[in-house]
Amino acid sequence: MNLSEVKLVVTDMDGTLLNNNSEVSDRFFNQFEELKKRNIHFVAASGRQYQSITQKLDTIKSDISIIAENGGLMQHNNETNVLLKLTPEDVLKSIEILREVPGCYIVLCGRKAAYIETNDSKFISKFNEYYAAYKIVDDLTKVTNDDFMKIAVYHFESSEANILPHISNIEKDYQVTVSGLNWLDISHKDANKGYALSMLQKEMGIHKNETMVFGDYNNDLQMLELAHFSYAMKNAHPNVKKVANFETKSNMEQGVESVLETLIQSVKID
């Protein structure tokens, strides 16, 4: 395996770069400095909101690119752009359907903040980990002063088993993605991490065989296909392991850092 041509490293956050306590390791931050010395650009790509990603990567946020909200928003060269957003009609239609799904919690994800219409303390304690900027409102359908990139839906048991079957009638019109054990996302039909990454690759002039990507869940599938060096985590969903060309250790075993160590040793400093 020849890693010497890698110019772009892209990693998902939850279940991938983050451990199960939602922490980024000191080892990674040290490796990031080594990547910079080798002119290898780093991208954090997540279903999380932009503010939550920068909170986790605060010390390096000005030196990286960020793909947030599963590709709905991208920050590059310290400029942030909403790529694909939902219309007010999309928001209204989706929320009305989701309100009929038992046991689900709806998050309207805007550029300024995330919006929820519940005071359930158990849900909010989970929600707080993923959303650094949010507001509790009386009615999500009345929120209009923002750009909405997706609707995230949470179920305490399983999003795939308990939410997805109820919304099959809208899958033809939107990007519906099971993004984690408990989360499901509804976005613009063309919005995904791969869409955003392809734009970034084009802008930077970086090819598939120069790209390394790490992921663990279904919202990572499209971006994994854009890299020759595509890695599924040991803890990844079976769909991810089918798509990825390689596998690394789990997020709790620093699987990303293990591969980056090999990458750093393979690329000489100019």
N, C-alpha and C positions, 0 to 999 in steps of 0.2 A: 504494500500500500504506500503510494507516494503522496505524502501530505505537504510537500514543499511548495506546491502551487496554490495552496489555500490562501485566499485574500479576504474572505468574509466568513464570520462565525455567527450563527443565528441560534438562539436557544429560547424555548418556551420557559416559563417561570414555574408555575405550580406543578409539582410532581416531576420536575426536571432539574432546573437550576436550584430551586428552593428545596430545602429539606422538609420533613413533615411538620416542623415547627415554623414553617414559612420564613426561614432564615437563609441568607446568602453567606457562604463560607468566606472566611478570611483568605483561604487558599485561592479562591476564585479572584478576589480583588488583587492579590499579588500576581496572579497569572495575567490578569487584564493588562497590567503594566508591561509585562513581557510581550503580549500581543501587540500593544502599541509600538514597542520598539521594533517590531517586525513588520509594521505597516499592515497589520491584519485588523480589519474593522469589525466591531462587535455590535450586534443587534439583539435587543430583548424583544421578543414577540409573545404577546399574551392576550388572553381574554380579559385580563384586568383592565381597569381604567388607567389612563395615562398618569394621573396623580398617584395612584397606588404603585405603579411601576417605578416612578421616580423616587418615591419614598424608600423603596427597597434598594435602589441603586443611586442614592443621593450623591455620593462622593464622585461618581463617574458620569453622571447624567448629561453633562455638557460635551462629553467625548464619544457618546454612543448614538446610535439610532434606535428609535422605539416604534414598534408596531403594537398598538393598543386596540382594545375592543374587538379582538379577532379580525383585525385588518380594516376596521372602520376609520381608524385614525393613524397617521404616521408622522413621526418627528424625525427630521434629518437636517443636518447642518443647523441645528437649533431653530428650525422653522417647523411649526406644527400645522398640519393640514388635515381637515376632515375629507376623507376620500369618497366614501359612499354613505349616504344617510337615508333614514326612513322618512317618508312623507307623513304629515299629520294624519292622513287617511290610513296609512299603514299602522301607525301607532294605535289609533282608535280601534281598528279591526282586530288587531292582535290582542289588545288588552281585554276587549269584550269576550273573546274566545277563552283566554287564559283565566279569567275570573270564574269560569265554569269548571275549571279543573280542580278537583279536591286536593287540599294539602299543599298547594303550590304558592310560592311567594314571588311577586313580580317586581323587577327592578328596571326602571326606564333609564337608560344610560345616555346621558348627554355630555356634550363637550365641557360644559361648566361644572356639572355635578351629576350624580346619580340620584334618582328619585324613587322613594318607596311610599306606600300608603298603608303601612302597618306599624303598630307600636309593639309588636310581639318581641319581647326581650330575648327569647331564645334564638329567634332568627337574626335579630340585630347583632347579637354577639358573634354569629358566624359571618354575617354580611360585613361587619367592620373590618375584617381581615382583608377583604378584597377592594373595599371602596374607602378612599381617604377623604373624598369630598362628596357629601351627600346631604339631601334634605328629605324630611318626612312631610308629606303633603296629604291633604284630604282626599284628592281625586287625581290620579295620574293622567286622566284624559283632559284635565284642565291645564296641564303644564304645557306652555307653548314657547316660552322665551329661551330656547336653546336649540342646538343641533343634535338630533338623536341618531346615534349610530347603531344601537341594537337594543333589544329587550332581553334581559337575562332572567331566567326563571329557576328557582331553587326548590328542591324537594328533599326533605330530611332522609328519606330512604333511598330513592333512586330516580334520577331524572329520566333515564332511558326507559324504565319500566312504568313509571307513574305519570309522566308528562307527555312524552313522545306519542303514545297511541292516541291521545286526545286531540292532537293538532295535525294529524296526517293530511287533513283537507287543505292546509295552507302551505304545505311543503313545495308545491309547484310554483308558488309565487315568491317565496323567500328562501334565504339560506337558513336552514334549520339544523343546528349542530349540537350534538351531545358533547359538551366541552369538559365534563368531569363527572364523577360519580353522582353528584348532587345537582349539577348545573346543566342547563340547556339554553342555547342562545338563538334568537331570531334576529336576522339582519337582512340588509339589502341582498337581493338575489346573487349579486356578483361579489359580495364582501367576504373575504376570508384572508387568512394570513399569507397565503400564497399569492393572492392578487397584489397585496402591498409589497411583498418581497420581490415579486417580478418587476415592479416599478423601480424599486431601489436598485436591483441588479442592473437594470437598463441604464439608470442615471449614473451609476458608478462604473459602468462598463465591465462588470464582473460576470463571468460565465458559470454555468452549472458545475463544471469540473473544478472551479476555484471556490466553491461554496460548501460550508459545513453546517449542518442543521441538526438540532436535537429536539425530540418531542416525546410525548407520552400519551396523548389522547387524540380523539377524532378531529378536533379543531386544528391539529398540526399536520394533517394528512397532505393538504395541498402544498404546503411549504417544504415538506420532506421530499416531494417529487421534484423540487427545483434544485436539489443538491446531489452531487455524486456521493459526497461524504454525508450520508443521511443516517442518523443514529436513533434507534428506539431505545428507550430506557428499559432496564430489566423489568420494571414495574409498569410497563406500558400496556395499553389496551391491545388485544390481539390484532385489530385492524392496523395499528401503527407498526407492529412487528412484521406484518405482511408487506407493507410499503417500503419500510426502511431497508437500506442496503447492509447496514451493520447494527450490532447491538452493543450496548455498554452496561455497566453496573447500574444499580438503582439510584434514585435521588438520595437515599439515605446512606449510600456507599460512595457518594461523590462521583457518580458515573461521568458527568460532564467534565469535571476537573481531571479525571483520569485520562480522558482522551486529549484534553487540552495540554496536559503535561507532555504527551507524545508529540503533539503538534508543535509545541514550543521547541522541543529538542530537534525537530525535523527541519525547522526553518531558521536559516542563518540571519543574523542582524546585518542589514546593509551597511 
